[in-house]
Amino acid sequence: MNILYFAWVREKTGISSEDVHVPKTVGTVVELVDWLKARGGGYAEAFADQNVVRVAVNQEYVTIDHAVSDDDEVAFFPPVTGG
């Protein structure tokens, strides 16, 4: 799985992207977030309030109950405002 981090999510995790192999127990976005938070450090801080983090899977906005797999690209970012 390729995970991308943008804006302050990137700042808190300390990286812009990473390739990971998630455990078989990770099947949804919320399970992925829980797994990332359990890694501690900046991950726990970045995902402390899941309500302010948005997610896209394979470049499509999704909800936290959306399914994920090892072949996916998952992007985390703050809410986007238009102007």
C-alpha positions in Angstrom: 0.0 0.0 0.0 1.3 3.4 -0.9 0.3 6.1 1.7 0.6 9.8 1.0 0.5 12.5 3.6 -0.3 16.2 2.8 -0.1 19.6 4.6 -0.1 19.4 8.4 -0.6 15.6 8.3 2.7 15.3 6.5 4.3 17.7 9.0 3.2 15.6 12.0 4.1 12.3 10.5 7.4 13.7 9.3 7.1 12.0 5.8 5.3 12.7 2.6 4.8 9.1 1.5 5.6 5.5 2.4 5.0 2.0 1.1 3.8 -0.3 3.8 2.5 -3.9 4.1 -0.4 -3.7 6.5 -1.6 -6.7 8.6 -4.4 -8.8 7.3 -6.6 -7.3 10.1 -6.5 -3.9 8.3 -9.4 -3.9 5.8 -10.9 -0.4 6.1 -9.7 3.1 6.3 -10.5 3.4 10.0 -8.6 0.2 10.7 -5.6 1.6 8.7 -5.8 4.8 10.8 -5.9 2.8 14.0 -2.9 0.8 12.8 -1.0 4.0 11.9 -1.8 5.6 15.3 -0.5 2.5 17.1 2.9 3.2 15.4 3.1 6.1 17.8 5.1 9.3 17.5 3.8 11.7 14.8 1.2 9.2 13.6 -0.6 9.3 16.9 -0.5 13.1 16.8 -1.6 13.4 13.1 -4.6 11.1 13.6 -5.6 12.1 17.2 -8.8 13.7 15.8 -10.0 11.6 12.9 -12.8 14.1 12.2 -10.3 16.7 10.8 -8.5 14.3 8.5 -9.8 13.5 5.0 -8.9 10.5 2.9 -8.8 9.4 -0.7 -8.3 5.9 -1.9 -7.0 5.6 -5.4 -7.6 9.3 -5.9 -11.3 9.2 -4.9 -12.7 10.8 -1.7 -14.0 8.1 0.6 -15.4 7.7 4.1 -13.6 5.9 7.0 -15.5 2.7 6.5 -14.2 2.3 2.9 -12.3 -0.9 2.1 -8.6 -0.8 1.5 -6.1 -3.4 0.2 -2.4 -3.7 -0.3 -2.6 -2.5 -3.9 -4.2 0.8 -3.0 -2.9 4.3 -2.9 -4.3 6.1 0.2 -3.9 9.8 0.8 -4.5 11.7 4.0 -5.0 15.4 4.1 -6.8 18.2 6.0 -10.2 19.5 4.9 -9.9 21.4 1.6 -11.7 24.8 1.2 -12.5 26.4 -2.0 -12.1 30.0 -3.0 
